[in-house]
Amino acid sequence: MKTVRIAILSLLTAAVVFLQGASADDAKKKKTPPKRKPNSAMAQIEDVAGLPRVLLIGDSISIGYTVPVRELLKGKANVHRPLTNCGPTTTGLAGIDKWLGDGKWDVIHFNWGLHDLKYMGPQGQNLADPKAKDSHQQVAIDAYEANLRKLVARLKKTKAKLIWRSTTPVPEGCKGRVVGDSAKYNAVAKKIMDENKIAIDDQYTFCMDKLDKIQLPANVHFSANGSKELAKQAVASILKALAE
């Protein structure tokens, strides 16, 4: 009987250990998020010899239209972008030399704005309440103008055809940003571009009468179809620049 009891106790102990292990494995699986598929917009591009080189610079809005632009310009241009979100003008100043590299660019299509005008909390909290007394825009409009002037001066040194892509609208209900601020920042940018005779891809105006069809609700980002529409706009301006 003693031997039987020992055998039963051993089986029970083994069962408990097994169940604890299984429970730990289940918990581990729940904590480990599924791996995201790599964003094809961030793929390294191998140039096709003989085709012009185009560089797209911008935040997540530009990331959204990068692949459709590549598809529309297939066989016509090599389309590159920095393998990152180019963020506000402060990030642009820090990264522009690396993004431009040593190669020759024929056209550079660029934007900064949505990250500059968004509100931050006192401890750097992202997308803070614009009405809060202790929140502030990430890059105030005066600093934005100064930064953008420096970036334009650097871009002009490349001798590429430059195209400014106006900042797209902030919709109603969007967290951390104020409706109408895109227009204010765009007015500053337009003044700089006009002074420097830089072409403007006015995607702000293009979007305004169709926001409900191409932009996500209460969100600055666009649907997949919306990004394709922005890509068509970008490609039209790029082809015009290449033809010139």
C-alpha positions in Angstrom: 0.0 0.0 0.0 2.9 2.4 0.8 4.3 1.8 -2.6 1.0 2.5 -4.2 0.6 5.8 -2.2 4.1 6.8 -3.3 3.3 6.1 -6.9 0.1 8.1 -6.7 1.9 11.0 -5.0 4.5 10.9 -7.7 1.9 11.0 -10.5 0.0 13.9 -8.8 3.3 15.9 -8.4 4.1 15.3 -12.0 0.7 16.4 -13.1 0.9 19.6 -11.0 4.4 20.4 -12.5 3.0 19.7 -16.0 0.0 22.0 -15.5 2.1 24.8 -14.0 4.5 24.5 -17.0 1.6 24.6 -19.4 0.0 27.6 -17.6 3.4 29.4 -17.8 3.7 28.7 -21.5 0.2 29.9 -22.1 0.9 33.1 -20.2 4.1 33.6 -22.2 2.2 33.2 -25.4 -0.3 35.8 -24.3 2.4 38.3 -23.4 4.3 37.9 -26.6 2.6 40.0 -29.3 2.6 38.7 -32.8 5.5 40.0 -35.0 4.5 42.8 -37.3 5.1 42.3 -41.0 7.9 44.5 -42.3 6.7 47.7 -43.8 7.4 47.5 -47.5 7.8 51.3 -47.6 11.0 50.8 -45.7 12.5 48.3 -48.1 16.0 49.0 -49.4 15.8 50.0 -53.1 18.2 48.8 -55.7 18.5 51.4 -58.4 17.7 50.5 -62.0 20.5 51.9 -64.1 19.6 54.9 -66.3 16.5 55.9 -64.3 16.3 59.2 -62.4 16.5 59.1 -58.6 13.7 60.4 -56.5 13.7 60.9 -52.7 10.6 61.1 -50.6 11.0 62.8 -47.2 8.2 63.0 -44.7 6.4 61.5 -41.8 3.8 58.6 -41.7 1.6 60.3 -44.3 4.5 60.0 -46.7 5.2 56.4 -45.5 1.6 55.6 -46.5 2.0 56.8 -50.1 5.6 55.6 -50.7 4.7 52.2 -52.1 1.9 53.5 -54.4 4.3 56.2 -55.7 6.9 53.4 -56.4 4.3 51.4 -58.3 3.2 54.4 -60.3 6.7 55.3 -61.2 8.0 51.8 -61.9 10.2 51.9 -65.0 10.3 55.7 -64.8 12.2 56.5 -61.6 14.0 54.9 -58.7 12.0 56.0 -55.6 13.8 56.1 -52.3 12.9 57.3 -48.8 14.7 57.5 -45.4 14.0 54.2 -43.6 12.3 56.1 -40.8 9.5 58.5 -39.9 11.1 61.9 -40.6 9.1 63.5 -37.8 9.2 67.3 -37.0 11.7 69.8 -38.4 14.0 69.1 -35.4 14.3 65.5 -36.5 14.9 66.7 -40.0 17.8 68.9 -39.0 19.4 66.0 -37.1 18.9 63.5 -39.9 19.0 65.4 -43.2 22.7 64.8 -44.1 22.3 61.0 -43.5 19.1 60.8 -45.5 20.6 62.7 -48.4 23.8 60.5 -48.4 26.4 60.9 -51.1 24.3 60.0 -54.2 22.9 62.3 -56.7 19.1 63.1 -56.5 17.1 64.3 -59.4 13.9 65.1 -57.5 13.3 65.5 -53.7 9.7 65.6 -52.6 9.6 66.7 -49.0 7.4 67.7 -46.0 7.4 68.5 -42.3 4.5 69.8 -40.3 2.1 67.4 -38.6 4.7 66.5 -36.0 5.7 70.1 -35.5 2.2 71.3 -34.8 1.1 68.5 -32.5 0.8 69.1 -28.7 3.1 67.6 -26.1 2.8 67.4 -22.3 5.2 68.9 -19.8 7.1 65.6 -19.5 7.1 64.9 -23.2 3.8 63.1 -23.3 2.7 62.6 -26.9 -0.5 64.1 -28.2 -1.4 66.1 -25.1 -4.6 68.1 -24.7 -4.1 71.3 -26.6 -6.3 73.1 -24.1 -4.2 72.1 -21.1 -2.2 74.9 -19.6 1.0 72.9 -19.4 0.9 71.5 -23.0 2.8 73.0 -25.9 3.3 72.4 -29.6 6.3 70.2 -30.3 7.8 73.0 -32.6 6.2 76.4 -32.3 5.5 78.1 -35.6 8.4 80.6 -35.3 10.9 77.8 -34.7 9.2 75.8 -37.5 9.9 78.6 -39.9 13.6 78.9 -38.8 14.1 75.2 -39.0 12.4 74.9 -42.4 14.6 77.6 -43.8 17.7 75.7 -42.8 16.4 72.5 -44.3 15.5 74.2 -47.6 19.0 75.7 -47.7 20.5 72.2 -47.2 18.2 70.6 -49.8 19.1 73.3 -52.4 22.7 72.3 -52.2 21.8 68.9 -53.7 20.9 70.7 -57.0 17.9 68.4 -57.2 14.5 69.6 -58.3 12.7 70.3 -55.1 8.9 69.9 -54.4 7.3 70.9 -51.1 4.3 68.8 -50.2 2.0 70.9 -48.1 0.9 69.5 -44.7 -2.4 67.6 -44.9 -5.4 68.7 -42.8 -6.1 67.9 -39.1 -9.7 66.6 -39.0 -12.3 67.2 -36.3 -12.0 65.1 -33.2 -8.3 64.4 -33.8 -6.3 64.0 -30.5 -3.4 66.2 -29.7 -3.8 68.6 -32.7 -5.9 71.6 -33.5 -8.1 71.9 -36.6 -6.7 74.7 -38.8 -3.1 74.6 -37.6 -2.0 72.8 -40.8 -3.2 75.9 -42.8 -1.2 78.2 -40.5 2.0 76.1 -40.8 1.4 75.8 -44.6 1.2 79.6 -44.9 4.7 79.9 -43.4 6.0 77.1 -45.6 4.5 78.6 -48.7 6.3 81.9 -48.0 9.6 80.1 -47.8 9.0 78.0 -51.0 7.9 81.1 -53.0 11.0 83.0 -51.9 13.1 80.0 -53.1 11.1 79.3 -56.2 10.3 75.8 -55.1 7.3 73.9 -56.6 4.4 73.0 -54.2 2.4 69.8 -54.3 -0.6 71.2 -52.5 -2.0 68.1 -51.0 -3.8 70.2 -48.3 -6.1 71.7 -50.8 -6.5 68.4 -52.7 -7.7 66.7 -49.5 -10.0 69.4 -48.1 -13.2 68.6 -50.1 -12.8 64.8 -49.8 -11.5 64.2 -46.2 -14.5 62.1 -45.3 -13.7 59.8 -48.2 -9.9 59.4 -48.0 -9.0 60.1 -44.3 -9.6 57.9 -41.3 -12.2 59.3 -38.8 -10.8 61.7 -36.2 -7.3 60.7 -37.4 -4.6 62.5 -39.4 -3.8 59.3 -41.3 -5.4 58.1 -44.5 -7.1 54.9 -45.6 -5.2 52.7 -48.1 -7.2 54.2 -50.9 -6.6 57.6 -49.5 -2.9 57.1 -49.6 -3.2 56.0 -53.2 -4.9 59.3 -54.0 -2.1 61.2 -52.4 0.4 59.1 -54.4 -1.3 60.2 -57.6 -0.9 63.8 -56.6 2.8 63.3 -55.6 3.5 61.4 -58.9 2.0 64.2 -61.0 4.3 66.7 -59.4 7.3 64.5 -59.7 6.8 63.7 -63.3 6.4 67.4 -64.0 9.7 68.1 -62.3 11.4 65.3 -64.2 10.1 66.7 -67.5 11.5 70.1 -66.7 
